[in-house]
């Protein structure tokens, strides 16, 4: 995490250089330290190695979380003059050594993804490829432009997300939004009741929402590609998208004989991605979420009164 901050940010490089000559420094008294690891877990910059009791001062941002977390008061902030610190600086930074490996990974991954998409044939009339290039931003981020402007790629939302649907992006937001998080419905989907990302965002990129308000925030709309659906393509029962939809924006309607087919009501769709994540079709999903550039408000879902053929209700193939 924090690849830009730790490896690319020019301001961080200057501060990291100056920090080597600071008059005050966080030190650890090895006589008091019991190597419990609490300081390491509390460190925002991941610059404490509790097993060897070392600190990488060039990465330290003096947030002092380590001081508050230490149960034995072994971590202290002291002047360096006249005091020989018991902690020696790490002679080399493994993360810097692996910088080119880290920075090349997104380029390689992006290239492979482009090749896969190119090999997948021409874009469908639904505009699948074009729509999927536009990232879906988390509930509470208001719009793509707002999120891209204020997000610092700190990844607190990524680590707090219980369903792990938030993942770092690459160039989805352009060069100015490098590595900012996006919703990846191939990995998971947004929990209908979850508001964790808005509670931890420190920059205002994601505003906090209460559970009731969040259930009507529409971050995108579902698009159903009928020709790709297994019901049409293979004449097999499938209701995965409808089963997983929390608002029943995706519901099943009679198709042929006992077969039922998904139908989308985007008035109540919130764009959570549950339908897309559950859809079994490959390489393209028969149903996917198209991002809303500006988040909208969905209507409250109403109880379904439709009656389906008995086979469509009870026979679930997965």
C-alpha positions in Angstrom: 0.0 0.0 0.0 0.8 3.7 -0.3 3.1 3.0 -3.2 2.9 6.6 -4.5 3.6 8.1 -1.0 6.5 5.8 -0.2 8.2 5.6 -3.5 7.1 8.4 -5.9 6.1 11.5 -4.0 8.8 14.2 -4.4 7.8 15.9 -1.2 8.3 12.7 0.7 11.7 12.2 -0.8 12.9 15.6 0.4 11.4 15.1 3.9 12.9 11.6 4.0 16.4 13.1 3.3 16.0 15.9 5.9 14.7 13.4 8.5 18.2 11.8 8.6 19.5 15.0 10.2 16.7 15.7 12.6 17.5 16.9 16.1 14.7 14.9 17.7 13.9 11.3 16.9 11.7 8.4 18.0 13.8 5.8 19.7 13.1 2.5 21.3 14.7 1.5 24.6 15.7 -2.2 24.0 15.8 -2.7 27.8 12.2 -1.8 28.2 10.9 -3.3 24.9 9.3 -6.7 25.1 8.9 -7.0 21.3 5.1 -7.2 21.5 4.8 -5.7 18.0 2.1 -3.1 18.9 4.2 -0.2 17.7 4.8 -1.9 14.4 1.1 -2.5 13.9 0.2 1.1 14.8 2.9 2.6 12.5 1.2 4.4 9.5 4.4 4.4 7.4 5.3 0.7 8.2 8.8 1.8 9.2 9.1 -0.1 12.5 10.5 -3.6 12.6 9.7 -4.9 16.0 11.4 -8.3 15.7 14.8 -6.7 15.3 13.8 -3.5 17.1 14.7 -1.1 14.3 13.2 2.0 12.8 13.6 3.3 9.3 13.8 7.0 10.0 13.6 8.1 6.3 10.1 6.8 6.1 8.9 7.9 9.6 6.2 10.7 9.5 6.2 11.3 13.3 2.6 10.5 13.7 3.5 9.3 17.2 1.0 6.4 17.1 3.8 4.1 18.2 4.3 6.2 21.4 0.6 5.8 22.3 0.5 2.1 21.5 3.6 1.0 23.5 2.5 -0.7 26.8 5.9 -0.5 28.4 6.8 3.1 27.5 9.8 1.8 25.5 9.1 4.1 22.5 10.1 7.6 23.2 10.6 10.9 21.4 14.0 12.3 22.4 16.7 14.7 21.3 19.6 13.1 19.5 22.3 15.5 20.7 24.2 13.9 23.5 22.2 10.7 23.3 23.3 7.6 21.5 20.1 5.9 20.2 19.8 2.2 20.9 18.2 1.8 17.5 20.5 1.8 14.5 19.0 2.9 11.2 18.3 0.2 8.6 21.2 0.2 6.3 19.2 -0.5 3.2 15.5 -0.3 2.4 14.1 -3.5 0.9 11.0 -1.6 -0.3 13.2 0.7 -2.3 15.2 -2.2 -3.7 11.9 -3.7 -4.9 10.6 -0.4 -6.2 11.0 -1.3 -9.9 9.3 -4.7 -9.3 6.4 -3.0 -7.6 6.0 -0.2 -10.2 6.3 -2.6 -13.1 3.5 -4.9 -11.8 0.7 -2.5 -12.8 2.2 -2.0 -16.2 2.5 -5.7 -16.8 -1.0 -6.4 -15.5 -2.5 -3.6 -17.6 -0.8 -4.9 -20.7 -2.0 -8.4 -20.1 -5.5 -7.2 -19.5 -5.4 -5.2 -22.7 -4.3 -8.3 -24.6 -7.0 -10.4 -23.0 -9.7 -7.8 -23.9 -8.3 -7.5 -27.5 -8.4 -11.3 -27.9 -12.0 -11.3 -26.6 -13.3 -9.9 -29.9 -15.1 -6.7 -30.8 -17.1 -4.7 -28.2 -20.8 -5.6 -28.0 -23.5 -3.2 -28.9 -24.1 -2.6 -25.2 -20.7 -0.9 -25.0 -19.4 -3.4 -22.4 -15.7 -2.6 -22.9 -16.2 1.2 -22.9 -18.4 1.1 -19.8 -16.0 -1.1 -17.8 -13.2 1.4 -18.4 -15.0 3.9 -16.2 -14.3 3.2 -12.5 -17.1 2.8 -10.0 -16.4 4.9 -6.9 -17.5 4.0 -3.3 -20.8 5.2 -1.8 -20.3 8.6 -0.3 -17.8 9.8 -2.8 -20.5 11.9 -4.6 -18.9 11.6 -8.0 -15.9 10.4 -9.9 -14.5 13.9 -10.2 -14.9 14.6 -6.5 -13.3 11.3 -5.5 -10.4 11.6 -7.9 -9.7 15.2 -6.7 -9.7 14.5 -2.9 -8.5 10.9 -2.7 -4.9 10.6 -1.5 -4.6 6.8 -2.1 -4.0 6.2 1.5 -5.8 2.8 1.2 -7.6 3.1 4.6 -10.8 2.4 2.8 -9.3 -0.6 1.1 -8.1 -2.1 4.4 -11.4 -1.3 6.1 -13.6 -2.8 3.5 -15.0 -6.1 4.9 -15.9 -7.5 1.5 -12.6 -6.4 -0.2 -14.4 -5.0 -3.1 -12.2 -1.8 -3.0 -8.9 -2.4 -4.7 -6.1 -0.1 -6.0 -6.5 1.0 -9.6 -3.9 2.0 -12.1 -4.8 4.5 -14.8 -8.6 4.3 -14.4 -8.7 7.9 -13.1 -6.0 9.1 -15.4 -2.4 10.1 -14.5 -3.6 12.4 -11.7 -5.5 9.6 -10.0 -2.7 7.0 -10.1 -3.4 4.0 -7.7 -6.6 5.5 -6.3 -9.1 2.8 -5.2 -12.0 1.6 -7.3 -14.8 -1.0 -6.9 -13.8 -4.3 -8.4 -16.8 -6.5 -8.8 -14.8 -9.4 -10.1 -13.3 -9.6 -6.6 -16.4 -9.0 -4.5 -19.4 -6.7 -4.1 -20.4 -3.8 -1.8 -22.3 -5.0 1.3 -25.7 -3.4 1.3 -25.5 -2.4 5.0 -21.8 -1.5 5.1 -20.6 2.1 5.6 -17.0 1.4 6.7 -15.2 3.3 3.9 -16.8 6.6 4.7 -16.0 6.2 8.4 -12.3 5.9 7.9 -11.6 8.2 4.9 -9.4 11.1 6.3 -9.5 13.4 3.2 -13.2 13.9 2.5 -13.0 11.9 -0.7 -15.7 9.6 0.8 -18.2 11.2 3.0 -19.7 9.2 6.0 -23.1 7.8 5.5 -25.6 6.2 7.9 -26.8 2.8 7.0 -30.3 4.0 5.9 -29.0 6.7 3.7 -26.4 4.4 2.1 -29.0 2.0 1.0 -30.4 4.5 -1.5 -27.1 5.8 -2.9 -26.8 4.8 -6.5 -23.2 4.5 -7.5 -24.0 2.8 -10.8 -26.7 1.0 -12.8 -27.0 -2.6 -13.9 -26.8 -3.4 -17.6 -28.1 -6.8 -18.7 -26.7 -8.3 -21.9 -29.4 -10.8 -22.9 -27.4 -12.7 -25.6 -24.6 -13.5 -23.1 -26.9 -14.9 -20.4 -26.8 -18.7 -19.9 -30.6 -18.9 -20.0 -30.6 -17.6 -23.6 -27.2 -19.0 -24.7 -27.4 -22.5 -23.2 -31.1 -22.8 -22.4 -30.2 -23.5 -18.7 -31.8 -22.3 -15.5 -29.8 -19.6 -13.7 -31.0 -16.9 -11.2 -27.6 -16.1 -9.6 -28.0 -12.3 -10.2 -31.5 -12.1 -8.8 -30.6 -14.3 -5.8 -27.8 -12.0 -4.8 -29.5 -8.6 -5.5 -30.3 -7.0 -2.2 -32.9 -4.6 -3.6 -34.4 -7.1 -6.1 -33.6 -4.6 -8.9 -32.8 -7.7 -10.8 -35.8 -10.0 -10.8 -36.8 -13.0 -12.9 -39.6 -13.0 -15.5 -40.9 -15.8 -17.7 -38.9 -16.5 -20.8 -39.5 -19.9 -22.6 -41.4 -22.8 -21.1 -40.2 -23.1 -17.5 -37.2 -20.9 -18.1 -37.0 -17.5 -16.5 -34.9 -14.6 -17.5 -33.4 -11.6 -15.5 -35.0 -8.2 -15.9 -33.5 -5.0 -14.4 -35.3 -2.2 -12.7 -32.7 0.5 -12.4 -35.0 2.7 -10.3 -34.1 0.7 -7.3 -30.6 -0.5 -8.3 -27.8 0.9 -6.2 -24.9 -0.5 -8.2 -23.5 -2.7 -5.4 -22.2 -5.2 -8.0 -23.7 -8.3 -6.3 -25.3 -9.3 -9.6 -22.1 -8.9 -11.6 -20.0 -10.7 -9.0 -22.5 -13.7 -9.0 -22.9 -14.0 -12.7 -21.2 -17.2 -14.0 -20.7 -16.2 -17.6 -17.2 -15.9 -18.9 -15.2 -14.1 -20.3 -17.8 -11.3 -20.1 -20.5 -11.0 -17.5 -24.0 -11.1 -18.8 -24.9 -8.5 -16.3 -22.6 -5.7 -15.1 -22.6 -2.3 -13.4 -22.1 0.8 -15.4 -20.6 3.6 -13.3 -22.6 6.8 -12.4 -20.3 9.8 -13.0 -22.4 11.6 -10.4 -24.0 9.4 -7.7 -27.8 9.4 -7.7 -30.5 8.4 -5.3 -32.3 5.1 -5.9 -35.9 4.5 -5.0 -36.8 2.3 -2.0 -37.3 -1.3 -3.1 -40.8 -2.6 -3.0 -41.8 -6.2 -2.1 -42.0 -8.4 -5.2 -45.5 -9.6 -6.1 -44.6 -11.5 -9.3 -45.3 -15.2 -9.6 -42.8 -17.3 -11.4 -43.0 -20.9 -12.7 -42.3 -23.4 -9.9 -39.1 -24.6 -11.6 -37.7 -21.1 -11.6 -38.2 -20.7 -7.9 -36.8 -23.9 -6.6 -34.2 -25.1 -9.1 -31.0 -23.2 -8.6 -28.1 -24.7 -10.5 -25.1 -23.4 -8.5 
